[in-house]
Amino acid sequence: MEHTVRSNVLKSAKRWLFVEELTGKNDHPMIKESMELCGLCGTCGYPWCASSQTEIFVFAGVSTVRSARAADWFKTNVVWRSSWGAIP
């Protein structure tokens, strides 16, 4: 199971390797989709670093926080605590 999840996340992330804004205004279909997954306008020019992570995990079938705010990932998506025990 763990191997399958990792494999799915890697495959999903590889889709983003060469994604870039076409004219500097979030104007790539994957960026637009990731922003909309987070409840934001897909073409309003917001930073998309965290929203891309949301899309990667959702596409891979992993339940995750849906936020374009990077700090939200560190509050609610702490995988090691729920799966492998807290880090010392």
C-alpha positions as CSV (number, residue, x, y, z in Angstrom):
1,M,0.0,0.0,0.0
2,E,2.7,2.5,1.0
3,H,4.7,1.7,-2.1
4,T,1.6,2.3,-4.3
5,V,0.9,5.7,-2.7
6,R,4.5,6.8,-3.1
7,S,4.5,5.7,-6.7
8,N,1.3,7.5,-7.4
9,V,2.6,10.7,-5.8
10,L,5.8,10.5,-7.9
11,K,3.9,10.0,-11.1
12,S,1.7,12.9,-10.3
13,A,4.6,15.2,-9.4
14,K,6.4,14.4,-12.6
15,R,3.6,15.9,-14.5
16,W,4.7,19.3,-13.0
17,L,8.4,19.1,-14.0
18,F,8.2,21.6,-16.9
19,V,5.1,23.5,-15.9
20,E,5.6,27.3,-16.1
21,E,3.5,30.3,-16.6
22,L,3.2,31.1,-20.3
23,T,3.0,35.0,-19.8
24,G,3.5,35.4,-16.1
25,K,-0.1,35.4,-15.1
26,N,-0.8,31.8,-13.9
27,D,-1.8,31.0,-17.5
28,H,-1.0,27.4,-17.6
29,P,-3.9,24.9,-17.4
30,M,-2.4,22.9,-14.6
31,I,-1.7,26.1,-12.5
32,K,-5.3,27.2,-13.1
33,E,-6.7,23.8,-12.0
34,S,-4.5,23.8,-8.9
35,M,-5.7,27.2,-7.8
36,E,-9.3,26.3,-8.4
37,L,-8.8,23.1,-6.3
38,C,-7.9,25.5,-3.5
39,G,-11.0,27.7,-4.0
40,L,-9.1,30.6,-5.7
41,C,-9.4,32.2,-9.1
42,G,-7.3,30.2,-11.5
43,T,-5.9,33.2,-13.4
44,C,-5.6,35.9,-10.7
45,G,-1.8,35.7,-10.4
46,Y,-1.5,34.2,-6.9
47,P,1.6,32.3,-6.0
48,W,1.0,28.6,-7.0
49,C,3.8,26.7,-5.1
50,A,1.4,25.3,-2.5
51,S,-1.6,24.9,-4.8
52,S,0.6,22.7,-7.1
53,Q,1.2,20.4,-4.1
54,T,-2.5,20.2,-3.5
55,E,-3.1,19.2,-7.1
56,I,-0.2,16.6,-7.0
57,F,-1.7,14.8,-4.0
58,V,-5.3,15.0,-5.1
59,F,-4.4,13.7,-8.6
60,A,-2.5,10.8,-6.9
61,G,-5.6,10.0,-4.8
62,V,-4.2,11.1,-1.5
63,S,-6.4,13.0,0.9
64,T,-4.8,16.3,1.8
65,V,-5.3,19.9,2.8
66,R,-6.6,22.0,-0.1
67,S,-4.8,25.2,0.3
68,A,-2.6,27.6,-1.7
69,R,-1.1,28.8,1.5
70,A,2.1,27.0,2.3
71,A,1.8,27.4,6.1
72,D,-1.4,25.3,6.0
73,W,0.6,22.3,4.8
74,F,2.7,22.3,8.0
75,K,-0.3,22.6,10.3
76,T,-2.5,19.9,8.9
77,N,-0.5,17.6,6.6
78,V,2.1,16.1,9.0
79,V,2.4,12.6,7.5
80,W,5.1,11.3,9.8
81,R,3.1,11.8,13.0
82,S,0.1,9.8,11.7
83,S,2.0,7.1,9.9
84,W,5.4,6.5,11.4
85,G,5.4,8.2,14.8
86,A,6.6,11.6,15.8
87,I,10.0,12.8,14.9
88,P,12.2,13.2,18.1
